[in-house]
Amino acid sequence: MRTYNVEPCSLVGQAANVVPQVEVMRIALFYYSVAANGSIGLWHLHLLKKLCHAHEFTVFATRFENPCPERIRWVRVPVPTRPAALTFVAYHLMAAGRYWVESTWKGRRFDLVQMVGSQLSFGDISSAHFCDRAYLKNQWQYSRSTGMRRLSHWCDYKLRAIAEPWVYKRVRMITVHSNGLAREMNDEYPFVRDKMRFCPNVVDVERMRRPVTFDREGARKTLQMERDDVVLAFVALGAFERKGFPLLLEALAGICNPRLKLIVVGGPQGMVSRYQKRAAELGLRQRVVFLGNRADVRPYLWMSDALVLPSQYEAFPVVSLEAAAAGLPILATRINGVEEILEDGVTGIELGRDTEGVKRGLLGFLATDASTRRQMGERARGAAQSYDLENFAGAWQGVYHDVLLG
């Protein structure tokens, strides 16, 4: 193998490590959707962009937005995309089959196999982005989904939770990117303690910075919002119930201030339609704007005064990092990942986990002046600096180095 020299870098959550030399490795990377339309997919794209010239990656995915086709191979794994439980089972089977074809029939050799959570039955590194067993045990009862959607979600979480201990016993290293997730993994699976490694999450800090040329007032007017409105942003691809959106609507309805507005970015059309109806029932039709999925969330963060995320459970919501890097205060419950950047009254405001708790937090934010809000946002941006691309890439070079020597 050739060697690649790595510049020293400081890592979040552990002592600074210096990795003088990292072998160029042939890495098989498994995740069903490596695309920018999801937080885990975007996480993989950051990893590939930063390290594809240091290592040789082969991505086994159903969907792949290849950032460097001349350096990264894609092995397509055809599986249905819904329901999620079927996707999980089908990917387990089909991904293993495609790997066997590549490694045995075609004779391609891989130095490392990397996966997400329990999505593969074999491998060297599992990057844990969620603890399904902990969620089912501690948070599932607070989910407000109903009917077949609730059953479908429960089946997905349950299958993953069943697979977690079996997979985690087999891999050589498990990476986590929040202190809260590390605690949950230790509590649920004590045997992982010696193989668990903390790696920082990642955000492209410079890309999220609001340009001085951005017309904030003009952008607001396109959504019928005024300069003096206090605009909150709620951003989520889905799982609105788990992310506390019903509580947020109820809290907003209890605050009789027409200047308090909410932008909702993301969500499948069916979910958006249901909550548009709910917002109208609560008398919020003029105060809540639903935008659906957007390829670029930055303009909506830049026109807002804060991110609001009253979530019941997360492993690490990347939107909190994106908003902080964009210079927004964070209004959120104290959940995994957020606790690392949220300091109540300093970088944002901590929300309670019920309607009244969310309402109190929003009223507290309304009581601050514009200057205080800007200062909170600046401090949040400072907190996000530790999660930049260079720290992220350096940490993963360290992971690969340690597994290779392990």
C-alpha positions as a Markdown table, in Angstrom:
| # | Residue | x | y | z |
|---|---|---|---|---|
| 1 | Met | 0.0 | 0.0 | 0.0 |
| 2 | Arg | 1.0 | 3.6 | -0.6 |
| 3 | Thr | 1.1 | 6.1 | 2.2 |
| 4 | Tyr | -0.5 | 9.4 | 2.6 |
| 5 | Asn | 0.8 | 12.2 | 4.8 |
| 6 | Val | -1.8 | 13.8 | 7.1 |
| 7 | Glu | -1.5 | 17.3 | 8.6 |
| 8 | Pro | -2.0 | 17.3 | 12.4 |
| 9 | Cys | -5.5 | 18.4 | 13.4 |
| 10 | Ser | -7.3 | 18.8 | 16.7 |
| 11 | Leu | -10.3 | 16.5 | 17.3 |
| 12 | Val | -13.5 | 17.3 | 19.2 |
| 13 | Gly | -14.2 | 15.3 | 22.4 |
| 14 | Gln | -10.8 | 13.8 | 22.9 |
| 15 | Ala | -7.1 | 14.8 | 23.1 |
| 16 | Ala | -5.6 | 16.2 | 19.9 |
| 17 | Asn | -4.2 | 13.3 | 17.9 |
| 18 | Val | -1.5 | 13.4 | 15.3 |
| 19 | Val | -1.6 | 10.8 | 12.6 |
| 20 | Pro | 1.7 | 11.0 | 10.7 |
| 21 | Gln | 1.0 | 8.4 | 8.1 |
| 22 | Val | -2.2 | 6.7 | 7.0 |
| 23 | Glu | -2.2 | 3.8 | 4.6 |
| 24 | Val | -4.1 | 4.3 | 1.4 |
| 25 | Met | -6.9 | 1.7 | 1.9 |
| 26 | Arg | -9.5 | 0.1 | -0.3 |
| 27 | Ile | -12.7 | 0.9 | 1.6 |
| 28 | Ala | -16.1 | -0.6 | 0.9 |
| 29 | Leu | -18.7 | 1.8 | 2.2 |
| 30 | Phe | -22.3 | 0.7 | 2.7 |
| 31 | Tyr | -25.4 | 2.9 | 3.1 |
| 32 | Tyr | -28.5 | 2.7 | 1.0 |
| 33 | Ser | -28.8 | 6.4 | 0.1 |
| 34 | Val | -25.6 | 8.5 | -0.2 |
| 35 | Ala | -27.2 | 11.7 | -1.3 |
| 36 | Ala | -27.6 | 15.3 | -0.1 |
| 37 | Asn | -31.3 | 14.9 | 0.6 |
| 38 | Gly | -30.7 | 13.3 | 4.0 |
| 39 | Ser | -28.4 | 14.1 | 7.0 |
| 40 | Ile | -26.6 | 10.7 | 6.9 |
| 41 | Gly | -26.3 | 10.8 | 3.2 |
| 42 | Leu | -24.8 | 14.3 | 3.4 |
| 43 | Trp | -22.4 | 13.1 | 6.1 |
| 44 | His | -21.1 | 10.4 | 3.7 |
| 45 | Leu | -20.7 | 12.9 | 0.9 |
| 46 | His | -18.5 | 15.1 | 3.2 |
| 47 | Leu | -16.4 | 12.1 | 4.1 |
| 48 | Leu | -16.0 | 11.0 | 0.4 |
| 49 | Lys | -15.2 | 14.5 | -0.8 |
| 50 | Lys | -12.5 | 15.0 | 1.8 |
| 51 | Leu | -10.9 | 11.6 | 1.7 |
| 52 | Cys | -11.4 | 10.2 | -1.8 |
| 53 | His | -7.9 | 11.3 | -2.8 |
| 54 | Ala | -6.4 | 9.6 | 0.2 |
| 55 | His | -8.3 | 6.3 | -0.1 |
| 56 | Glu | -10.0 | 4.2 | -2.7 |
| 57 | Phe | -13.7 | 4.0 | -2.0 |
| 58 | Thr | -16.4 | 1.7 | -3.4 |
| 59 | Val | -19.9 | 2.7 | -2.4 |
| 60 | Phe | -22.6 | 0.1 | -2.2 |
| 61 | Ala | -25.8 | 2.1 | -2.4 |
| 62 | Thr | -29.2 | 2.2 | -3.9 |
| 63 | Arg | -28.9 | 5.9 | -4.6 |
| 64 | Phe | -25.5 | 7.7 | -4.9 |
| 65 | Glu | -24.7 | 11.3 | -5.9 |
| 66 | Asn | -21.1 | 10.6 | -6.7 |
| 67 | Pro | -19.0 | 13.7 | -5.9 |
| 68 | Cys | -15.9 | 12.3 | -7.7 |
| 69 | Pro | -16.7 | 9.6 | -10.3 |
| 70 | Glu | -13.1 | 9.4 | -11.4 |
| 71 | Arg | -12.0 | 8.3 | -7.9 |
| 72 | Ile | -15.1 | 6.6 | -6.4 |
| 73 | Arg | -16.7 | 3.4 | -7.7 |
| 74 | Trp | -20.5 | 2.9 | -7.3 |
| 75 | Val | -22.0 | -0.6 | -6.9 |
| 76 | Arg | -25.7 | -0.2 | -7.2 |
| 77 | Val | -27.8 | -2.1 | -4.7 |
| 78 | Pro | -31.4 | -2.3 | -6.0 |
| 79 | Val | -33.9 | -2.3 | -3.1 |
| 80 | Pro | -37.4 | -0.8 | -2.6 |
| 81 | Thr | -37.3 | 2.6 | -0.9 |
| 82 | Arg | -40.4 | 2.1 | 1.2 |
| 83 | Pro | -41.7 | 1.0 | 3.6 |
| 84 | Ala | -38.5 | 1.5 | 5.7 |
| 85 | Ala | -38.6 | -1.9 | 7.4 |
| 86 | Leu | -38.6 | -3.6 | 4.0 |
| 87 | Thr | -35.8 | -1.4 | 2.8 |
| 88 | Phe | -33.7 | -2.4 | 5.9 |
| 89 | Val | -34.3 | -6.2 | 5.3 |
| 90 | Ala | -33.8 | -6.0 | 1.5 |
| 91 | Tyr | -30.6 | -3.9 | 1.8 |
| 92 | His | -29.1 | -6.4 | 4.3 |
| 93 | Leu | -29.6 | -9.2 | 1.8 |
| 94 | Met | -28.9 | -7.4 | -1.5 |
| 95 | Ala | -25.8 | -5.5 | -0.2 |
| 96 | Ala | -24.3 | -8.7 | 1.1 |
| 97 | Gly | -24.9 | -10.4 | -2.3 |
| 98 | Arg | -23.4 | -7.5 | -4.3 |
| 99 | Tyr | -20.3 | -7.5 | -2.0 |
| 100 | Trp | -19.9 | -11.2 | -2.6 |
| 101 | Val | -20.0 | -10.7 | -6.3 |
| 102 | Glu | -17.4 | -7.9 | -6.1 |
| 103 | Ser | -15.0 | -9.6 | -3.7 |
| 104 | Thr | -15.3 | -13.3 | -4.8 |
| 105 | Trp | -16.5 | -13.4 | -8.4 |
| 106 | Lys | -14.8 | -10.2 | -9.6 |
| 107 | Gly | -11.8 | -10.6 | -7.3 |
| 108 | Arg | -11.8 | -7.1 | -5.9 |
| 109 | Arg | -10.0 | -6.8 | -2.5 |
| 110 | Phe | -11.1 | -4.5 | 0.3 |
| 111 | Asp | -9.1 | -3.5 | 3.3 |
| 112 | Leu | -12.1 | -2.2 | 5.3 |
| 113 | Val | -15.8 | -2.5 | 5.3 |
| 114 | Gln | -17.7 | 0.4 | 6.7 |
| 115 | Met | -21.4 | 0.7 | 7.4 |
| 116 | Val | -24.1 | 2.7 | 9.2 |
| 117 | Gly | -25.5 | 1.3 | 12.5 |
| 118 | Ser | -26.8 | -2.2 | 12.0 |
| 119 | Gln | -27.5 | -2.0 | 8.3 |
| 120 | Leu | -25.1 | -4.7 | 7.3 |
| 121 | Ser | -24.4 | -8.1 | 8.9 |
| 122 | Phe | -20.6 | -7.9 | 8.6 |
| 123 | Gly | -17.9 | -5.3 | 8.5 |
| 124 | Asp | -15.0 | -3.6 | 10.3 |
| 125 | Ile | -16.4 | -0.1 | 11.2 |
| 126 | Ser | -20.0 | 0.8 | 12.1 |
| 127 | Ser | -20.8 | 4.5 | 12.3 |
| 128 | Ala | -23.7 | 4.7 | 14.7 |
| 129 | His | -26.0 | 7.6 | 13.9 |
| 130 | Phe | -28.9 | 6.4 | 16.1 |
| 131 | Cys | -29.6 | 3.9 | 18.9 |
| 132 | Asp | -32.8 | 2.2 | 18.0 |
| 133 | Arg | -33.1 | 0.2 | 21.2 |
| 134 | Ala | -32.7 | 3.3 | 23.4 |
| 135 | Tyr | -35.3 | 5.1 | 21.3 |
| 136 | Leu | -37.9 | 2.4 | 21.6 |
| 137 | Lys | -37.2 | 2.0 | 25.3 |
| 138 | Asn | -37.2 | 5.7 | 26.3 |
| 139 | Gln | -38.9 | 7.8 | 23.7 |
| 140 | Trp | -41.3 | 5.7 | 21.5 |
| 141 | Gln | -44.2 | 6.3 | 23.9 |
| 142 | Tyr | -44.1 | 10.0 | 23.2 |
| 143 | Ser | -44.5 | 9.5 | 19.4 |
| 144 | Arg | -47.7 | 11.0 | 18.1 |
| 145 | Ser | -47.8 | 9.1 | 14.9 |
| 146 | Thr | -50.9 | 6.9 | 14.5 |
| 147 | Gly | -52.5 | 4.1 | 12.5 |
| 148 | Met | -50.4 | 2.3 | 9.8 |
| 149 | Arg | -47.7 | 5.0 | 9.9 |
| 150 | Arg | -47.1 | 4.2 | 13.6 |
| 151 | Leu | -47.0 | 0.5 | 12.9 |
| 152 | Ser | -44.6 | 0.9 | 10.0 |
| 153 | His | -42.3 | 3.1 | 12.0 |
| 154 | Trp | -42.3 | 0.7 | 15.0 |
| 155 | Cys | -41.5 | -2.3 | 12.7 |
| 156 | Asp | -38.5 | -0.3 | 11.3 |
| 157 | Tyr | -37.1 | 0.6 | 14.7 |
| 158 | Lys | -37.7 | -2.8 | 16.1 |
| 159 | Leu | -35.9 | -4.6 | 13.2 |
| 160 | Arg | -32.9 | -2.3 | 13.6 |
| 161 | Ala | -32.9 | -2.7 | 17.4 |
| 162 | Ile | -32.9 | -6.5 | 17.1 |
| 163 | Ala | -29.9 | -6.3 | 14.7 |
| 164 | Glu | -27.9 | -3.8 | 16.7 |
| 165 | Pro | -26.3 | -6.1 | 19.3 |
| 166 | Trp | -25.6 | -8.9 | 16.8 |
| 167 | Val | -23.8 | -6.4 | 14.4 |
| 168 | Tyr | -22.0 | -4.5 | 17.2 |
| 169 | Lys | -20.5 | -7.6 | 18.6 |
| 170 | Arg | -19.0 | -8.5 | 15.2 |
| 171 | Val | -17.4 | -5.2 | 14.1 |
| 172 | Arg | -14.0 | -4.0 | 15.2 |
| 173 | Met | -14.9 | -0.3 | 15.9 |
| 174 | Ile | -18.0 | 1.7 | 16.4 |
| 175 | Thr | -17.9 | 5.5 | 15.9 |
| 176 | Val | -20.3 | 7.9 | 17.5 |
| 177 | His | -20.5 | 11.7 | 17.1 |
| 178 | Ser | -22.3 | 12.9 | 20.2 |
| 179 | Asn | -21.8 | 12.4 | 23.9 |
| 180 | Gly | -25.4 | 11.5 | 24.4 |
| 181 | Leu | -25.3 | 8.8 | 21.9 |
| 182 | Ala | -22.1 | 7.4 | 23.5 |
| 183 | Arg | -23.9 | 7.3 | 26.8 |
| 184 | Glu | -26.9 | 5.4 | 25.3 |
| 185 | Met | -24.7 | 2.9 | 23.5 |
| 186 | Asn | -22.8 | 2.2 | 26.8 |
| 187 | Asp | -26.1 | 1.8 | 28.6 |
| 188 | Glu | -27.7 | -0.5 | 26.1 |
| 189 | Tyr | -24.6 | -2.4 | 25.0 |
| 190 | Pro | -21.9 | -2.4 | 27.7 |
| 191 | Phe | -19.7 | -4.7 | 25.5 |
| 192 | Val | -19.1 | -1.8 | 23.0 |
| 193 | Arg | -17.2 | 0.3 | 25.5 |
| 194 | Asp | -13.7 | -0.8 | 24.4 |
| 195 | Lys | -14.4 | -0.6 | 20.7 |
| 196 | Met | -16.3 | 2.7 | 20.7 |
| 197 | Arg | -14.6 | 5.8 | 19.2 |
| 198 | Phe | -15.8 | 9.4 | 19.4 |
| 199 | Cys | -15.6 | 11.3 | 16.1 |
| 200 | Pro | -17.0 | 14.8 | 15.5 |
| 201 | Asn | -20.0 | 15.4 | 13.4 |
| 202 | Val | -19.5 | 17.7 | 10.4 |
| 203 | Val | -20.8 | 20.9 | 8.9 |
| 204 | Asp | -19.4 | 23.0 | 6.0 |
| 205 | Val | -19.0 | 26.2 | 8.2 |
| 206 | Glu | -18.0 | 28.5 | 5.4 |
| 207 | Arg | -20.8 | 27.4 | 3.1 |
| 208 | Met | -23.4 | 28.1 | 5.8 |
| 209 | Arg | -22.1 | 31.6 | 6.5 |
| 210 | Arg | -24.6 | 34.3 | 5.4 |
| 211 | Pro | -23.2 | 36.5 | 2.6 |
| 212 | Val | -23.1 | 40.2 | 3.2 |
| 213 | Thr | -24.9 | 40.6 | -0.1 |
| 214 | Phe | -27.9 | 38.5 | 1.0 |
| 215 | Asp | -31.1 | 40.6 | 0.9 |
| 216 | Arg | -32.7 | 39.4 | 4.1 |
| 217 | Glu | -35.6 | 41.8 | 4.0 |
| 218 | Gly | -36.4 | 41.0 | 0.3 |
| 219 | Ala | -36.3 | 37.3 | 1.0 |
| 220 | Arg | -38.8 | 37.7 | 3.8 |
| 221 | Lys | -41.1 | 39.7 | 1.6 |
| 222 | Thr | -41.4 | 36.7 | -0.8 |
| 223 | Leu | -43.0 | 34.8 | 2.1 |
| 224 | Gln | -45.2 | 37.8 | 3.2 |
| 225 | Met | -43.0 | 38.4 | 6.2 |
| 226 | Glu | -41.9 | 41.8 | 7.4 |
| 227 | Arg | -38.5 | 43.1 | 8.6 |
| 228 | Asp | -39.7 | 43.4 | 12.2 |
| 229 | Asp | -41.2 | 39.9 | 12.4 |
| 230 | Val | -39.5 | 37.4 | 14.7 |
| 231 | Val | -39.1 | 34.5 | 12.3 |
| 232 | Leu | -38.3 | 31.0 | 13.5 |
| 233 | Ala | -37.2 | 28.1 | 11.2 |
| 234 | Phe | -38.2 | 24.5 | 11.7 |
| 235 | Val | -36.2 | 22.2 | 9.3 |
| 236 | Ala | -36.8 | 18.4 | 9.0 |
| 237 | Leu | -37.0 | 15.9 | 6.2 |
| 238 | Gly | -39.6 | 13.9 | 8.1 |
| 239 | Ala | -40.4 | 12.4 | 11.5 |
| 240 | Phe | -42.2 | 15.6 | 12.5 |
| 241 | Glu | -43.8 | 13.9 | 15.5 |
| 242 | Arg | -40.5 | 12.8 | 17.0 |
| 243 | Lys | -39.0 | 16.3 | 16.3 |
| 244 | Gly | -41.8 | 17.9 | 18.3 |
| 245 | Phe | -43.6 | 19.8 | 15.6 |
| 246 | Pro | -47.1 | 19.2 | 17.1 |
| 247 | Leu | -45.9 | 20.7 | 20.4 |
| 248 | Leu | -44.5 | 23.7 | 18.4 |
| 249 | Leu | -47.8 | 24.4 | 16.7 |
| 250 | Glu | -49.7 | 24.2 | 20.0 |
| 251 | Ala | -47.1 | 26.5 | 21.6 |
| 252 | Leu | -47.4 | 29.0 | 18.8 |
| 253 | Ala | -51.2 | 29.0 | 19.0 |
| 254 | Gly | -50.9 | 29.9 | 22.7 |
| 255 | Ile | -48.8 | 33.0 | 22.0 |
| 256 | Cys | -51.0 | 35.8 | 20.7 |
| 257 | Asn | -48.3 | 37.8 | 18.9 |
| 258 | Pro | -48.9 | 38.2 | 15.2 |
| 259 | Arg | -45.2 | 39.1 | 14.7 |
| 260 | Leu | -44.1 | 35.7 | 15.7 |
| 261 | Lys | -43.8 | 33.7 | 12.4 |
| 262 | Leu | -42.6 | 30.2 | 11.5 |
| 263 | Ile | -41.0 | 28.8 | 8.3 |
| 264 | Val | -41.3 | 25.0 | 7.9 |
| 265 | Val | -38.8 | 23.6 | 5.5 |
| 266 | Gly | -38.9 | 19.9 | 4.5 |
| 267 | Gly | -41.3 | 17.0 | 4.9 |
| 268 | Pro | -43.1 | 14.7 | 2.4 |
| 269 | Gln | -46.1 | 16.2 | 0.8 |
| 270 | Gly | -48.6 | 14.0 | 2.7 |
| 271 | Met | -47.2 | 15.1 | 6.0 |
| 272 | Val | -47.0 | 18.7 | 5.0 |
| 273 | Ser | -50.7 | 18.7 | 4.0 |
| 274 | Arg | -51.8 | 17.2 | 7.3 |
| 275 | Tyr | -49.9 | 19.8 | 9.3 |
| 276 | Gln | -51.2 | 22.6 | 7.1 |
| 277 | Lys | -54.7 | 21.6 | 8.0 |
| 278 | Arg | -53.7 | 21.4 | 11.7 |
| 279 | Ala | -52.1 | 24.8 | 11.6 |
| 280 | Ala | -55.3 | 26.3 | 10.1 |
| 281 | Glu | -57.4 | 24.6 | 12.8 |
| 282 | Leu | -55.2 | 26.3 | 15.4 |
| 283 | Gly | -55.6 | 29.7 | 13.7 |
| 284 | Leu | -52.0 | 29.9 | 12.5 |
| 285 | Arg | -52.7 | 30.1 | 8.7 |
| 286 | Gln | -51.1 | 33.6 | 8.5 |
| 287 | Arg | -48.2 | 32.8 | 10.8 |
| 288 | Val | -46.9 | 29.5 | 9.5 |
| 289 | Val | -45.5 | 29.0 | 6.0 |
| 290 | Phe | -44.9 | 25.4 | 4.8 |
| 291 | Leu | -42.3 | 25.2 | 2.0 |
| 292 | Gly | -41.9 | 21.5 | 1.6 |
| 293 | Asn | -38.5 | 20.0 | 0.6 |
| 294 | Arg | -35.9 | 22.5 | -0.7 |
| 295 | Ala | -32.6 | 21.6 | -2.3 |
| 296 | Asp | -30.9 | 24.5 | -0.4 |
| 297 | Val | -32.1 | 25.4 | 3.1 |
| 298 | Arg | -29.6 | 28.2 | 3.5 |
| 299 | Pro | -31.7 | 31.1 | 2.3 |
| 300 | Tyr | -34.4 | 30.2 | 4.8 |
| 301 | Leu | -32.0 | 30.0 | 7.7 |
| 302 | Trp | -30.4 | 33.3 | 6.6 |
| 303 | Met | -33.8 | 35.1 | 6.7 |
| 304 | Ser | -34.7 | 33.6 | 10.1 |
| 305 | Asp | -34.0 | 34.8 | 13.6 |
| 306 | Ala | -33.5 | 31.4 | 15.2 |
| 307 | Leu | -33.8 | 27.7 | 14.6 |
| 308 | Val | -36.5 | 25.9 | 16.7 |
| 309 | Leu | -36.2 | 22.2 | 17.3 |
| 310 | Pro | -38.4 | 20.9 | 20.2 |
| 311 | Ser | -37.4 | 17.3 | 19.4 |
| 312 | Gln | -38.0 | 14.3 | 21.7 |
| 313 | Tyr | -35.0 | 12.3 | 20.5 |
| 314 | Glu | -32.0 | 12.7 | 18.2 |
| 315 | Ala | -28.6 | 11.2 | 17.9 |
| 316 | Phe | -27.2 | 14.5 | 16.5 |
| 317 | Pro | -29.5 | 16.7 | 14.4 |
| 318 | Val | -27.2 | 18.1 | 11.7 |
| 319 | Val | -29.6 | 21.0 | 11.2 |
| 320 | Ser | -28.6 | 22.4 | 14.6 |
| 321 | Leu | -25.0 | 22.6 | 13.3 |
| 322 | Glu | -26.1 | 24.1 | 10.0 |
| 323 | Ala | -28.1 | 26.8 | 11.8 |
| 324 | Ala | -25.4 | 27.6 | 14.3 |
| 325 | Ala | -22.9 | 27.9 | 11.4 |
| 326 | Ala | -25.3 | 30.2 | 9.7 |
| 327 | Gly | -25.2 | 32.4 | 12.8 |
| 328 | Leu | -28.6 | 31.5 | 14.3 |
| 329 | Pro | -29.5 | 31.0 | 18.0 |
| 330 | Ile | -30.7 | 27.5 | 18.7 |
| 331 | Leu | -34.0 | 27.1 | 20.5 |
| 332 | Ala | -34.1 | 23.4 | 21.3 |
| 333 | Thr | -34.7 | 20.7 | 23.9 |
| 334 | Arg | -31.6 | 19.3 | 25.5 |
| 335 | Ile | -31.1 | 16.3 | 23.3 |
| 336 | Asn | -28.1 | 14.4 | 22.0 |
| 337 | Gly | -25.8 | 16.5 | 19.9 |
| 338 | Val | -27.6 | 19.8 | 20.7 |
| 339 | Glu | -26.3 | 19.7 | 24.3 |
| 340 | Glu | -22.8 | 20.2 | 22.9 |
| 341 | Ile | -23.6 | 23.5 | 21.3 |
| 342 | Leu | -26.6 | 24.8 | 23.3 |
| 343 | Glu | -25.8 | 26.9 | 26.3 |
| 344 | Asp | -29.1 | 28.4 | 27.7 |
| 345 | Gly | -29.1 | 32.1 | 27.3 |
| 346 | Val | -25.7 | 32.1 | 25.6 |
| 347 | Thr | -26.0 | 30.3 | 22.2 |
| 348 | Gly | -29.8 | 29.9 | 22.4 |
| 349 | Ile | -32.6 | 28.9 | 24.7 |
| 350 | Glu | -33.4 | 25.5 | 26.1 |
| 351 | Leu | -36.9 | 24.4 | 25.5 |
| 352 | Gly | -39.0 | 22.1 | 27.7 |
| 353 | Arg | -40.4 | 18.8 | 26.4 |
| 354 | Asp | -44.1 | 19.7 | 26.6 |
| 355 | Thr | -46.3 | 22.4 | 25.0 |
| 356 | Glu | -45.9 | 24.8 | 28.0 |
| 357 | Gly | -42.1 | 24.3 | 28.1 |
| 358 | Val | -41.9 | 25.1 | 24.4 |
| 359 | Lys | -44.1 | 28.1 | 24.9 |
| 360 | Arg | -42.0 | 29.5 | 27.8 |
| 361 | Gly | -38.9 | 29.2 | 25.7 |
| 362 | Leu | -40.4 | 31.0 | 22.7 |
| 363 | Leu | -41.7 | 33.8 | 25.0 |
| 364 | Gly | -38.2 | 34.1 | 26.5 |
| 365 | Phe | -36.7 | 34.5 | 23.0 |
| 366 | Leu | -39.4 | 37.1 | 22.1 |
| 367 | Ala | -38.4 | 39.1 | 25.2 |
| 368 | Thr | -34.8 | 39.5 | 24.0 |
| 369 | Asp | -33.9 | 42.4 | 21.7 |
| 370 | Ala | -32.3 | 42.1 | 18.3 |
| 371 | Ser | -28.8 | 42.8 | 19.5 |
| 372 | Thr | -29.0 | 40.0 | 22.1 |
| 373 | Arg | -30.3 | 37.6 | 19.4 |
| 374 | Arg | -27.3 | 38.5 | 17.1 |
| 375 | Gln | -24.9 | 37.9 | 19.9 |
| 376 | Met | -26.4 | 34.5 | 20.6 |
| 377 | Gly | -26.1 | 33.7 | 16.9 |
| 378 | Glu | -22.5 | 34.7 | 16.8 |
| 379 | Arg | -21.6 | 32.6 | 19.8 |
| 380 | Ala | -23.5 | 29.6 | 18.2 |
| 381 | Arg | -21.4 | 30.1 | 15.1 |
| 382 | Gly | -18.3 | 30.0 | 17.3 |
| 383 | Ala | -19.4 | 26.7 | 18.8 |
| 384 | Ala | -20.0 | 25.2 | 15.3 |
| 385 | Gln | -16.4 | 25.9 | 14.3 |
| 386 | Ser | -15.2 | 22.7 | 16.0 |
| 387 | Tyr | -17.2 | 20.6 | 13.6 |
| 388 | Asp | -15.7 | 22.0 | 10.4 |
| 389 | Leu | -14.5 | 19.8 | 7.5 |
| 390 | Glu | -10.9 | 19.7 | 8.5 |
| 391 | Asn | -11.6 | 18.4 | 12.0 |
| 392 | Phe | -14.0 | 15.8 | 10.6 |
| 393 | Ala | -11.5 | 14.6 | 7.9 |
| 394 | Gly | -8.6 | 14.4 | 10.4 |
| 395 | Ala | -10.7 | 12.4 | 12.9 |
| 396 | Trp | -11.6 | 9.8 | 10.2 |
| 397 | Gln | -8.0 | 9.5 | 9.1 |
| 398 | Gly | -7.3 | 8.6 | 12.7 |
| 399 | Val | -10.1 | 6.0 | 12.7 |
| 400 | Tyr | -8.8 | 4.3 | 9.6 |
| 401 | His | -5.2 | 4.4 | 10.9 |
| 402 | Asp | -6.2 | 2.8 | 14.2 |
| 403 | Val | -8.4 | 0.1 | 12.6 |
| 404 | Leu | -5.5 | -0.7 | 10.2 |
| 405 | Leu | -3.1 | -1.1 | 13.1 |
| 406 | Gly | -5.7 | -2.8 | 15.3 |
